[in-house]
Structure formats: C-alpha cells, structure tokens
Amino acid sequence: MIPILPNGLTGSFRWKTERSYYNFGAEGNAAEWWKQSRCGGYENRHGRSCPDAFLTLICFNILSTRFTPMKTPIFDSTYFDKLFSHFEPGLRQFIADHGKVKTFMAGEIIMQTGQHLKASALVLEGRVKLYRESDDGGEFFMYYLEPGNACALSMICAIKQETSQVTARAVEDTVLLMIPIIFMDDMMKQYKTWYYFVLETYRARFEELLTVIDDVAFRAMDERLFFYLQKQYRQLKTNKLVLSHLDIAKDLNSSREVISRLLKKMEQRGDVKLHRKFIEWLKT
C-alpha cells in the first residue's frame, strides 16, 4: 500500500527522533523515507504529528517523490592514529579503500539475533552493547565495545557464513567502520598486524565472557554491582555514570528494585552518590 498523509496534509516533512530532526525536502530517495517511517513518527512543518506513516494514506505518489538524504559519512584517516596506530601502512590503505562508515543513533539495533552478516565492524566512535535475548524478551548482558574495539562474534559469524547468536545495540550515537567479509581471508594472509589484531580481539572478548561467568557463578549481587560500576568508571573515564537503575538491572540480569536497594546501601557506605539522572562514583 502506498502511504498517504492524513487530512490532506502536504509540504515538507521531517523524521522526529529523540536527538534531532532529519529533513526530507526536494531531493533524495523515497524508499529511504519509507524505510525510516517504520522507525519513528513524522510531523509536518506546522507541528502536526503523523505517528503511523505506513498505516495512513499519502496525498502524492511517494514512489515518484524525492527527499533530501542524510549525508553519507566519510572515513577520516586520523582514526588510524587515534585507535589503530599499530596497523601497517598497507593495511591502512586497504581499509580506507574498502571499508564503509555507518552511523547508528543511540538505542538503534546494529545486529540482531538470526541476522546474516556481510561485514565485520570496527568501532570508531560511541559505545555498543552486546547481549543474548531469551524467548520471553529478557536480556543477558555480555560486554560492551568501545572505540578501537572490533566485534569478534561478527568476525566469526561472517567468515563462517553463520547467523548471529547475539544482539548488538548502540548505547550512544555510534560510528562503525564496516569491512566486507569477502576481504577477511586476504587480510589475514597479507597483513600481520590485522592477523594479530583479530587474535587479540578473540582473546579480549573471551576474557570478558569469562568475567561474566565468574560474576554469575561466584559473586553475590552486591559484589557484581560494585565491580560493574567500577568497570563503567574505568571504561568511560568519568565518575558521572549516566545509567538508569533499570539499565543496570538488565545488564546484571536482576530487577530494578534489587538494584535500587543495593545502590542505596552503596551510597550509605560512601561508594557512590545517587543523583536524579546519573550515579556519581566516589571510589578512586
């Protein structure tokens, strides 16, 4: 069904998100508008909302209409010096020639369980959370990916042409460098720095999973919460941890009520100070 704007509305429309507006005007691709209309509501220039874009009728033929596309991000070679300084010159040039930069907004799903992967991802900016999903919608937190990290699971699944067994979501606005899997074998053979980078990625992610297993098997929830917040402090390099009690509960496979009670005890001990929108880490 071709979507139509309700109540005879016409004119310029924009995609509304939590952080910004993406304007759609006289240039661009209608298919992209249709794709993104499934992700969020639209409102016109007069502020009138169109929350269900693909269930309403549109007053013009969207298939022949063009909109202003979002700019395609361009890879900045300075990322090599900041994040991948150990990559040899030939590898840097190869990645710059064949890699593609993709951006994801905070909360956007990057990889879903059961998805076939066509590329391996390097994190350039932002933060990515990887977790397992249960049949009833529950989450089991695995680890975070920071700038300079690569997703070992995406490498394995992509090379073996298997579907993903985990879900990856952008915790904050994130920039990824996607390297098509058709180049993986040649990169491993031709570039030693890539070969060692892949091995180190496997080792680091394996150690992260061992830590998760140790936490679940051998530590009480109050210990797990302490080490979880300490790790967030070290990774984010700030004592102001913008984490909700519910987010922490999901990561630790607990309930919000339990986490709130334990955080209150930690505050009484002087480990943290609780604020309305963030947790202040007081330990050094």
N, C-alpha and C positions, 0 to 999 in steps of 0.2 A: 504494500500500500504506500502511495506517495504521501508524505506528511504535509499538512496544510496548517497555516497559522490560524488560531481561533479568532472568532469575532471579526473577521475581515482585516486583521492587523497586517500592515505592510511596513517596509522600511528596513533599517539596519538592525541586526540582532547581534547579541554577544553571548558567549558562554560564560556563565557565572560560576566561579569557584570560590573556595574559602579565602584564597590569597589575591586573586586578580581576575580581570576580565579579558577574554580573548575576542577581539572584534572581528566580525565577518562582514566584509563590505563588497566591493565590486570585483575583486579578483580571488582566485583560489579554487578549491575543489569541493564540489557538492557532496561527494562520497565521504570526505573527511568530516564535513558538518554533520552528516547523518550518523557517522560512527561516533562522534563525540556527543551527539544529542542523547545517546544512550547512557552517557556517564554523568550528566548533570542537567539541571534546569536551564532554561533560557529566559531572558527577559528582553523586551524591546527598548528602544531609546527613551520611551516615556515611562519606563519602570514597570510595565505590565508584565506579569510573570506568565510563562508558558511551561509549566513543570513537566508535562508529559509530551515531549515533542513528537514521539513516534506513535502516539495514540490520537493526535489531533489531525485536522486537515489543513493543508497549506494553500494559500491563495495564488501561488505561482508554481510553475513546474520546476522543482528543485533540481531535477536532473539536468536542466539546461542553464542553471544559475551558477555563478562562480562567486567565491568568497575570498577574503584576504587570508592567506595561510599563515601559520606561525613560522617564524624564521627557523631554518634548519641550523642547528648548532655546528660550528666548525671546530675541529680538533686544534688545540693550542699546544704547540711543541714544548712550551715551558712546563707542561705536566711531566715530561720526562725528567727534567732536572729536579722537580719537586718530589716526585713519587717513585720514579723508576730510573734513578740515576745509574743503576748497575747494568741497565740494558746496553748492549753494544751498539755502535752506530748503524750497522746494517739492519739490526732488528728494529731500531727506532724508525728507520726509513720505511721498512716493510709495514710496520703497524700504522704509520702515518698514511701510507698509500692505500691500505686495505681495510683499516678499521673505520667504523662509523660511530659517531657520537649520538647518543639518545638521552633525552631528559625525561624525568618522571617527577611528578608532583608528590608532595607528602601524602601518604596514605594510598598511593596508586600501586596496584599489583604489578610486579615486574615479571614474575614467573609463577605459574600455577601448577598444582599437582596434576599430573597426567598430560602436561604440555610437552610437545616435541620441541626440542631446542635446536636452533640452527646456528647459534653463535655462543661464544664464551664471553663473559663480561669482566671488565676491569673497572673498579670504582674510581672515578676521578674526583667527584665531589659528593657530599651528602653522607647518608647512612642507610644501610639496607638490613632488614631483619629477616632471618630465615627461620621457618618453623614448620612442624608437621601438623596437619589437620586431621582431626578424628571425624568419624562418620556423623556425629551429632554436632559438628561445628566447633568443637573445642580445639585449643591450640597447645602444642608442646614446643616451647622455645628451644632453639638450637644454638644460634650465635648471631652476632652482628658482623657486617662487613663495613670497613672504614675505607677512606681514600688510600689508595695504594694496594688494597686487597683485591683478590680475584675469587670467584666462586668455584671452589673445587668440584662441587656436585654438578655444576653446569658443564664443566670440562669433561667429567666422566660420562655424563649422560649424552652430551653432544657427540663425543668421539665414538661411543658405543651405539649411538642412534637409539637410545632408550628414552622413555618419557621421564619427566621429573617426578621425584617422590616427595618433594617439599614445595612449600610456597615461599616466595620472596616478596616483601613489601617495602616500599620506600618509607622510612621513618620521617625523613625530611626531604626537601627538594633535592633530587639526586641526579648526577650526571654520570653516565656509564659509557665506556668505550667497548663496542661490540666487535669481536673478531670472528668472522665466519669459520665454521668448523672445517671447511674444506682445506684450510691452510694449516690446521693443527699439526698434522704429521710432518709436513715440510719444515715447520718452525722448530719442532722438537729435534729434527735431524740437522738443520743448518745452523741453529743459534744456541750455543751452550748456555748463554745467560737465560734464555727462555726455558730451556730444559731444567736448569736448577731452580728457576722461579716456580715452575709447575711443581717440582718435588717439594719445595719449601711450602707452597700453598697447601698441598696434601697433608704435610706434617702439621702445620699450624691448625688446620681445621680439625684434624684427628685429635689433637691435644685439647681443642675446645670441646669436642664431644666427650672426651674422657672426663673433663672437668664437670660437664653436665651430669654424667653418670655418677661420678663421685658425690656430687651435691645431693642428688636424689637418694642415693644408697646410704650415705654415711653421715650426712649433716641434718640437723634439725632445721626447721623453717627459719628460726631467728638467725642462725648462722648463715644460712643461704641468703637471707635478705641483706645481712651485713656485707658479705662478700660481693653480692650483686651490686649494691650501691657503691662499694669501694671500686669495683671494676668500671662502673659508669664514670666515676670521678676521674679515674686514670685515663680512660679512653677519650672522654670528651674534653679533658684538661680544663675543667671548670667545677667549682663547688656548688654551682646552682644547677641542679638536675631537674630539668623540665619533664617530669614523669608523673603521670596520674597514678593513684593507688590501684585503679583498675588495670592499667598497663602493666604495672609491676606484678600484679596478681596473675595476669595471663602469662607473663614470662616465667614465673615461678610455679605455674600450674597450681595456684591456690585460689582463695576467694578474696574479694576486696575487703571484707570485714576483718579477716585474719591479718591481712597486710596493714590495714589501718591501726589495728590494735598493737601490732609489733612495732610499727613506726612510732607510735606514742610512747612505747617503752624505751625505744632508742633515743627519743627526744629527752626523756627523763634522765637517761644516762649521760647525756651530753654528746651523743654520736651525731645527731642531726638536729636541725631546726626546721619545723614544718611551716611553710607559708601557703598562701591560698593557691598559687599557681606553680610553685616549684618546691623542691626539697633542698635545703642547704646542708651540704656535707661539711661537718666540723672537724673530722679527723684528718691528720696530715700523714 
